[in-house]
Amino acid sequence: MPVLFIVAIVILYTTGKLGLNIWGTLIFGVIGLLFLLGQWDSAQKDNKEKEQKELNKMKGKDLK
């Protein structure tokens, strides 16, 4: 996903459709990448929680 985002930013900048100068484009790119990183981190935490809940269910069934 981040690679596609960077490619899209570069294409939009080179074609002039983004409407920003180089610094605006860089700032936009960094903010976008930080957003993607935050989403990825949140998804990783959710997956860990789901995995832990599943392990707890499996342990609970073994004890009975």
C-alpha positions as CSV (number, residue, x, y, z in Angstrom):
1,M,0.0,0.0,0.0
2,P,2.7,2.6,0.9
3,V,4.5,1.8,-2.4
4,L,1.3,2.5,-4.4
5,F,0.7,5.7,-2.4
6,I,4.2,6.9,-3.2
7,V,3.8,6.0,-6.9
8,A,0.5,7.8,-7.1
9,I,1.9,10.9,-5.4
10,V,4.9,11.0,-7.9
11,I,2.6,10.5,-10.9
12,L,0.2,13.2,-9.7
13,Y,3.1,15.6,-9.0
14,T,4.8,15.0,-12.3
15,T,1.6,15.5,-14.3
16,G,0.7,18.6,-12.4
17,K,-2.7,17.4,-11.2
18,L,-1.7,17.6,-7.5
19,G,-1.4,21.3,-7.6
20,L,1.3,21.5,-5.0
21,N,4.9,22.5,-5.1
22,I,7.7,20.1,-4.1
23,W,7.5,20.9,-0.4
24,G,3.7,20.6,-0.3
25,T,4.0,17.3,-2.1
26,L,6.6,16.0,0.3
27,I,4.6,17.1,3.4
28,F,1.4,15.5,1.9
29,G,3.3,12.3,1.2
30,V,4.8,12.1,4.8
31,I,1.4,12.8,6.3
32,G,-0.2,10.1,4.1
33,L,2.5,7.6,5.0
34,L,2.0,8.4,8.7
35,F,-1.7,7.8,8.3
36,L,-1.0,4.4,6.6
37,L,1.4,3.5,9.4
38,G,-1.2,4.3,12.0
39,Q,-3.8,2.2,10.3
40,W,-1.3,-0.7,10.0
41,D,-0.4,-0.5,13.7
42,S,-4.0,-0.4,14.7
43,A,-4.8,-3.5,12.6
44,Q,-1.8,-5.4,14.1
45,K,-3.1,-4.6,17.6
46,D,-6.6,-5.8,16.7
47,N,-5.1,-9.0,15.3
48,K,-3.2,-9.7,18.5
49,E,-6.3,-9.1,20.6
50,K,-8.3,-11.5,18.5
51,E,-5.6,-14.1,18.6
52,Q,-5.3,-13.8,22.4
53,K,-9.1,-14.2,22.8
54,E,-9.0,-17.3,20.6
55,L,-6.2,-18.8,22.7
56,N,-8.1,-18.1,25.9
57,K,-11.2,-19.9,24.4
58,M,-9.0,-22.8,23.5
59,K,-7.5,-23.0,27.0
60,G,-10.9,-22.7,28.6
61,K,-12.1,-25.7,26.6
62,D,-9.1,-27.8,27.6
63,L,-9.7,-27.2,31.3
64,K,-13.2,-28.6,31.2
